[in-house]
Amino acid sequence: MHLQSVIHLQGFLLLFLAAAMLTPVPFALYYADGVLPSLLLSAGITAGIGQVMRSASKITGDLRAKEGFAIVTFGWLLFSFFGSLPFLFSGAIPSFTDAFFETVSGFTTTGASILSNVEAMPPSLLFWRALTQWLGGMGFIVLSLAILPFLGVGGMQLFRAEVPGPVADRLTPRITQTAKILWGVYLLLSVVQTLLLLLGGMSLLDALSHTFATMATGGFSTRNASVGAYQSAYIDWVIIIFMFIAGANFSLHYRALRGDVKIYRFDREFMLYAGIVLVATALVFISNLLYLYTDIERALRDALFQVVSIQTTTGFATADYELWSFFAQYLLLLLMFVGGSAGSTAGGIKVIRLYLVVKFIMNEFTRLLHPQAVVPVRVRRAPVSREIVANVVGFFALYIACFVVGVGVITLFGQDLETAIGAVAATLGNVGPGLGNVGPMDNYGFLPDVSKWTLSILMLLGRLELFTVAILLTPAYWRR
């Protein structure tokens, strides 16, 4: 491995993080919340260490896959460690374990929180908390590729290691240009949603925080009752629309903005994604009308909001779905595994992977009946390579294995099975709220430290698509 290249680029990433830590300063000054010294100290330490790492090393050659995995994984760990400093230095979250958990949850766009009273947090830290999600949503490695020209050589290794999905979608031959396009679309949609939320009566802090969380499919809110605290149908519908947009492939949005609106209709994954949302919403809506709701419009809005929120792994809430029928909770649990589209900011297994797994299973049935038949897996009549199918099946198996092991660890340290299943599904899928004691109106603060560290690892595994992190644990990776 070119260790110097890895260290050099980690230094650049820390300099980016230090600059990002200064963005809450205007809110710290405006609200006079006493956090300004903590922000400046955190940024100073982060920038100092980043500069030392950069000065003590250099890029020694083109980046290979091995360096790409290391830079992305260790970069996310460093961001989570140093990103927790404002919480620690301000005393808002005095425990390092809790501060790290909250920061990992932000950068991985999970939205699982240890805070029991979000509204008691200093406003500038609420902004920083939301900003971590926005940076992690599209990916700060992708942002680095967009603004650091020298990363263009070998940058595809970084792009593949961070962007979710079985195949990294290149919009242009140059990877730096692709990164700029993706972040440009991301920024444009964020600006539009912020303006719409401001029109709905939100303050600038609330509008930015909820936009950051929506577009990143993160779910951190500035209110204890999440989006439900606003009691606004307008705000609900704005957030529903943008959660749905964020859960779809951003490459489609780029092509649509260029005039090819029909691209959505011809994309198999998008149509499946939309179909799952519609079917799940209809089932939850009917279930709620039968057992709980009397207001049809509110029942439909809450059902659609929670289905979109959970499937896109955003994790916002307008209702306590643990009061809904067991069938509705079961559907939401399944959606935690499904997730959004490849190339989106959503977590989970991803719709395209599940589609390919189902196609693969159906083809195996055909092979049993016709052993000599050659039946490739196809998407819109185009054959999918064996390498991609093998990667998808391997990912699916590894995802289930991580879930099973995670549930075992959480139950080992005292949690009931419902809470363990909900917590692991919600963190591995980067959803946020789960079931049991970690439901939409609860938090993760009561868990023992070992459980919080376990769930933090699962959040990183889920956001970086398992293989990027897991490969560093294999002996073959470290062999010459």
C-alpha positions in Angstrom: 0.0 0.0 0.0 1.1 3.6 -0.7 0.8 4.6 2.9 2.1 8.1 2.3 -0.7 8.7 -0.2 -3.3 7.5 2.3 -1.9 9.8 5.1 -1.6 12.8 2.8 -5.2 12.6 1.6 -6.4 12.1 5.2 -4.7 15.4 6.0 -6.6 17.1 3.2 -9.9 15.7 4.5 -9.2 17.0 8.0 -8.6 20.5 6.6 -12.0 20.2 4.9 -13.6 19.2 8.1 -11.9 22.1 10.0 -13.4 24.5 7.4 -16.8 23.0 7.8 -16.6 23.4 11.6 -16.6 27.1 11.1 -19.9 27.2 9.3 -21.9 27.1 12.6 -20.1 30.3 13.8 -22.7 32.8 12.5 -25.4 30.8 14.5 -23.2 30.8 17.6 -22.8 34.5 17.3 -26.4 35.3 16.6 -27.8 33.1 19.3 -24.9 33.8 21.7 -25.1 30.2 22.9 -21.6 30.0 24.3 -20.4 27.4 21.8 -18.1 29.7 19.8 -14.9 28.9 21.7 -15.6 25.2 21.3 -16.1 25.5 17.6 -12.9 27.5 17.1 -10.9 25.1 19.3 -12.2 22.1 17.5 -11.5 23.6 14.1 -8.0 24.6 15.2 -7.1 21.2 16.5 -8.5 19.5 13.4 -6.8 21.8 11.0 -3.5 21.5 12.9 -3.4 17.7 12.8 -4.6 17.7 9.2 -1.7 20.1 8.2 0.9 18.0 10.0 -0.4 14.8 8.2 -0.3 16.6 4.9 3.2 18.1 5.4 4.7 14.9 6.6 3.6 12.9 3.6 3.1 13.1 -0.2 1.2 11.3 -2.9 3.5 8.6 -4.2 1.6 7.3 -7.2 -1.8 6.7 -8.7 -4.4 5.5 -6.3 -5.3 1.8 -6.5 -8.3 0.0 -5.1 -6.3 -0.9 -2.0 -5.6 2.8 -1.2 -9.1 3.8 -2.1 -10.6 1.4 0.5 -8.2 2.7 3.2 -8.7 6.4 2.5 -12.5 6.1 2.5 -12.8 4.0 5.6 -10.2 5.8 7.7 -11.4 9.1 6.4 -14.9 8.4 7.7 -13.5 7.3 11.1 -11.4 10.5 11.4 -14.3 12.6 10.4 -16.4 10.9 13.1 -13.7 11.3 15.7 -12.8 15.0 15.1 -16.4 15.9 14.3 -17.4 14.9 17.8 -15.0 17.5 19.3 -17.6 20.4 19.3 -20.0 18.3 21.3 -17.3 17.3 23.8 -15.6 20.7 24.3 -18.9 22.5 24.7 -20.1 20.0 27.3 -23.3 19.5 25.4 -22.5 15.7 25.2 -19.8 15.1 27.8 -19.3 11.4 27.1 -16.9 10.5 24.3 -18.9 7.4 23.4 -22.1 9.4 23.2 -20.5 12.2 21.2 -18.9 9.7 18.8 -22.2 7.8 18.4 -24.0 11.1 17.6 -21.4 12.1 15.1 -21.2 8.8 13.3 -25.0 8.8 13.2 -24.8 12.2 11.5 -22.1 11.5 8.9 -23.6 8.1 8.0 -27.0 9.8 7.7 -28.5 7.4 10.1 -30.2 9.8 12.5 -30.1 7.6 15.5 -29.6 9.9 18.6 -28.6 9.6 22.2 -30.3 12.9 23.0 -33.4 12.8 25.2 -34.0 16.6 24.8 -32.9 17.8 21.4 -34.4 21.3 21.9 -32.1 21.9 24.9 -29.1 21.7 22.6 -27.3 25.0 21.7 -28.6 26.2 18.2 -25.1 26.3 16.6 -24.6 22.6 17.6 -28.0 21.7 16.2 -26.8 23.2 12.9 -23.4 21.3 13.1 -25.3 18.1 13.9 -27.5 18.7 10.7 -24.5 19.7 8.6 -22.7 16.4 9.4 -25.6 14.6 7.7 -25.6 16.9 4.6 -21.9 16.4 4.2 -22.2 12.6 4.6 -25.2 12.3 2.4 -23.5 12.8 -1.0 -20.2 12.0 0.5 -17.3 14.2 1.5 -14.9 12.1 -0.6 -17.0 12.9 -3.6 -16.9 16.5 -2.6 -13.1 16.3 -2.4 -13.0 14.8 -5.9 -15.1 17.8 -7.1 -12.8 20.5 -5.8 -9.4 18.8 -5.7 -8.2 18.4 -9.4 -5.2 16.3 -8.5 -7.5 13.5 -7.2 -8.8 13.0 -10.7 -6.0 10.5 -11.4 -7.0 7.4 -9.5 -10.1 9.1 -8.1 -12.4 6.5 -9.5 -11.1 4.2 -6.7 -12.3 6.6 -4.1 -15.6 7.2 -6.0 -16.4 3.5 -6.1 -15.5 3.0 -2.4 -17.9 5.7 -1.2 -20.8 5.9 -3.7 -23.7 3.5 -2.8 -24.8 0.9 -5.2 -23.4 -2.2 -7.0 -22.0 0.0 -9.8 -20.7 3.6 -9.6 -22.6 5.5 -12.2 -20.2 7.8 -14.2 -22.1 10.7 -15.8 -19.0 11.9 -17.7 -15.6 10.3 -18.7 -13.9 12.5 -16.1 -14.7 11.4 -12.5 -14.1 15.0 -11.1 -16.7 16.3 -13.5 -19.2 13.6 -12.4 -18.5 14.5 -8.7 -19.2 18.2 -9.5 -22.5 17.3 -11.3 -23.7 15.2 -8.4 -22.9 17.8 -5.8 -24.4 20.5 -8.0 -27.7 18.7 -8.2 -27.6 18.0 -4.5 -27.0 21.7 -3.7 -29.7 22.9 -6.1 -32.4 20.6 -4.6 -31.2 21.7 -1.1 -31.7 25.4 -1.9 -35.2 24.8 -3.3 -36.3 22.8 -0.3 -34.9 25.4 2.2 -36.9 28.1 0.4 -40.1 26.1 0.5 -39.7 25.3 4.2 -39.1 29.0 4.9 -42.4 29.7 3.1 -44.0 27.2 5.5 -43.0 29.3 8.5 -39.8 27.6 9.7 -37.0 29.7 11.0 -33.7 29.7 8.9 -32.1 27.3 11.4 -35.0 24.9 11.3 -35.3 25.1 7.5 -31.6 24.5 6.9 -31.5 21.7 9.5 -34.5 19.8 8.1 -33.3 20.3 4.5 -29.9 18.9 5.3 -31.5 15.9 7.0 -34.0 15.4 4.2 -31.6 15.6 1.2 -29.1 13.4 3.1 -31.9 11.0 4.2 -30.6 11.5 7.7 -33.5 12.4 9.9 -32.0 14.6 12.6 -34.6 17.2 13.7 -34.3 20.3 15.8 -37.5 19.2 17.6 -38.1 16.4 20.2 -41.2 15.3 18.3 -39.4 15.5 14.9 -41.4 16.9 12.0 -44.7 16.1 13.8 -43.9 19.0 16.2 -44.9 21.5 13.4 -48.4 20.1 12.9 -48.3 21.4 9.4 -49.7 19.5 6.4 -47.7 21.8 4.1 -44.4 21.0 5.8 -45.3 17.3 5.8 -45.9 17.3 2.0 -42.7 19.3 1.2 -40.6 16.9 3.2 -42.4 13.8 1.7 -41.6 15.0 -1.8 -37.9 15.8 -1.1 -37.4 12.5 0.8 -38.7 10.7 -2.2 -36.4 12.6 -4.5 -33.4 12.0 -2.2 -34.1 8.3 -2.2 -33.9 8.1 -6.0 -30.8 7.9 -8.1 -29.3 11.4 -8.5 -28.1 10.6 -12.0 -31.8 10.5 -13.0 -32.3 13.9 -11.5 -29.4 15.3 -13.5 -30.7 13.9 -16.7 -34.2 15.2 -15.9 -32.9 18.7 -15.2 -31.3 18.6 -18.7 -34.7 17.9 -20.2 -35.0 14.1 -20.3 -37.9 13.8 -17.9 -38.9 10.5 -19.4 -35.8 8.9 -18.0 -37.7 8.1 -14.8 -40.3 6.1 -16.6 -37.7 4.0 -18.4 -35.6 3.3 -15.4 -36.5 -0.1 -13.9 -35.2 0.5 -10.5 -37.0 3.9 -10.1 -40.3 2.3 -11.1 -39.8 -0.5 -8.6 -38.9 2.0 -5.9 -42.0 4.1 -6.6 -44.1 1.0 -6.8 -42.9 -0.3 -3.4 -43.7 3.1 -1.9 -47.3 3.1 -3.3 -48.1 -0.5 -2.3 -46.7 -0.1 1.2 -48.5 3.2 1.7 -51.8 1.6 0.6 -51.4 -1.3 3.0 -50.4 0.9 5.9 -53.2 3.3 5.2 -55.8 0.6 5.1 -54.4 -0.9 8.3 -54.5 2.4 10.1 -58.0 3.2 9.0 -59.2 -0.2 10.4 -57.5 0.0 13.7 -56.7 3.6 14.6 -57.5 6.6 12.4 -60.8 8.3 11.7 -59.5 11.2 9.6 -58.9 9.8 6.1 -56.5 12.7 5.0 -54.4 12.4 8.1 -54.3 8.7 7.9 -53.1 8.9 4.3 -50.6 11.6 5.0 -49.1 9.9 8.0 -48.9 6.5 6.2 -47.2 8.1 3.2 -44.8 10.1 5.3 -43.7 7.2 7.4 -43.4 4.8 4.5 -41.3 7.3 2.5 -39.3 8.2 5.6 -38.5 4.6 6.5 -37.8 3.3 2.9 -35.6 6.2 2.1 -33.9 5.6 5.5 -34.5 9.3 6.5 -36.1 8.5 9.8 -38.3 11.6 10.3 -41.6 11.0 12.2 -45.0 12.7 12.2 -46.6 9.9 14.2 -45.6 7.2 16.7 -45.8 4.2 14.4 -45.3 1.9 17.4 -49.0 2.6 18.2 -50.0 1.3 14.8 -51.0 -2.3 14.1 -48.4 -5.0 14.2 -48.9 -5.5 10.5 -48.0 -1.9 9.8 -44.9 -2.1 12.0 -43.9 -5.3 10.2 -44.1 -3.5 6.8 -42.0 -0.7 8.1 -39.4 -3.1 9.4 -39.2 -4.7 5.9 -38.7 -1.3 4.3 -35.7 -0.7 6.6 -34.0 -3.5 4.7 -35.2 -2.4 1.3 -33.9 1.1 1.3 -33.8 3.5 -1.6 -32.1 3.4 -5.1 -28.5 3.0 -5.9 -26.8 6.4 -6.5 -29.1 8.0 -3.9 -28.3 9.2 -0.4 -30.5 6.5 1.1 -29.2 3.4 3.0 -30.5 -0.1 3.1 -29.8 -3.0 0.7 -31.1 -0.9 -2.2 -34.0 -1.7 -4.6 -31.7 -2.8 -7.5 -29.9 -5.3 -5.4 -33.1 -6.9 -4.2 -34.4 -7.0 -7.8 -31.3 -8.7 -9.0 -31.4 -11.2 -6.1 -35.0 -12.1 -7.0 -34.1 -12.5 -10.7 -31.1 -14.7 -9.7 -33.3 -16.9 -7.6 -35.9 -17.2 -10.4 -33.2 -18.1 -12.9 -32.0 -20.8 -10.5 -35.4 -22.4 -10.7 -35.2 -22.4 -14.5 -31.8 -24.0 -14.3 -33.2 -26.8 -12.1 -35.8 -27.5 -14.8 -33.5 -27.1 -17.7 -29.9 -27.9 -16.6 -28.4 -27.1 -20.0 -30.1 -23.7 -20.4 -28.0 -20.5 -20.3 -30.2 -18.0 -18.5 -28.4 -14.7 -17.7 -29.9 -12.2 -15.3 -31.3 -9.3 -17.3 -32.4 -5.8 -16.5 -34.6 -4.3 -19.3 -33.4 -7.1 -21.6 -29.8 -6.3 -21.1 -27.7 -9.1 -19.5 -26.0 -8.3 -16.2 -22.4 -9.6 -15.9 -21.7 -12.5 -13.6 -19.3 -10.3 -11.6 -22.1 -7.9 -10.7 -24.5 -10.6 -9.9 -21.9 -12.3 -7.7 -21.2 -9.0 -5.9 -24.9 -8.4 -5.3 -25.5 -11.9 -3.9 -22.4 -11.7 -1.8 -23.5 -8.2 -0.5 -26.9 -9.6 0.4 -25.4 -12.5 2.3 -23.0 -10.3 4.2 -25.7 -7.8 5.0 -27.9 -10.6 6.6 -24.8 -12.0 8.4 -24.0 -8.5 9.9 -27.7 -8.2 11.0 -27.7 -11.6 12.7 -24.4 -11.0 14.5 -25.5 -7.5 15.5 -28.8 -8.7 17.0 -26.8 -11.3 18.9 -24.4 -8.7 20.4 -27.2 -6.3 21.4 -29.3 -9.1 23.1 -26.1 -10.3 24.8 -25.9 -7.0 26.6 -29.4 -7.0 28.0 -31.8 -5.8 25.4 -35.0 -7.6 24.4 -35.3 -9.1 21.0 -37.7 -6.5 19.5 -35.4 -3.6 20.6 -32.3 -5.5 19.3 -33.9 -6.3 15.9 -35.2 -2.7 15.6 -31.8 -1.1 16.6 -29.7 -3.3 14.3 -32.0 -2.9 11.3 -32.2 0.8 11.9 -28.4 1.4 12.2 -27.2 -1.1 9.6 -29.7 0.4 7.2 -28.9 4.0 8.3 -32.6 4.5 9.1 -32.4 5.9 12.7 -35.6 5.1 14.6 -36.3 1.4 15.1 -38.7 -0.6 17.2 -39.1 -1.4 20.9 -37.1 0.9 23.1 -35.5 2.7 20.2 -38.8 3.7 18.4 -39.6 7.0 16.8 -40.3 8.7 20.1 -37.3 7.1 22.0 -33.6 7.4 21.7 -30.4 5.3 22.0 -29.0 7.0 25.1 -30.0 4.3 27.6 -27.9 1.6 25.8 -24.6 0.4 27.4 -21.4 1.7 25.8 -20.5 -1.6 24.2 -23.9 -1.6 22.4 -23.4 2.0 21.2 -19.9 1.1 19.8 -21.4 -2.0 18.1 -24.2 0.1 16.5 -21.6 2.8 15.5 -19.7 0.1 13.6 -22.9 -1.1 12.0 -23.7 2.5 10.9 -20.3 2.8 9.2 -20.7 -0.6 7.6 -24.1 0.3 6.2 -23.1 3.7 4.8 -19.9 2.4 3.2 -21.7 -0.6 1.7 -20.1 -3.3 3.9 -17.3 -4.4 1.5 -15.4 -1.1 1.8 -15.0 -1.6 5.5 -15.0 -5.4 5.7 -12.2 -5.9 3.2 -9.8 -4.1 5.6 -10.4 -7.0 8.1 -9.3 -9.7 5.7 -5.6 -11.0 5.8 -5.4 -10.8 2.0 -5.8 -7.0 2.1 -2.6 -6.6 4.1 -0.5 -9.0 2.2 2.1 -7.6 -0.2 
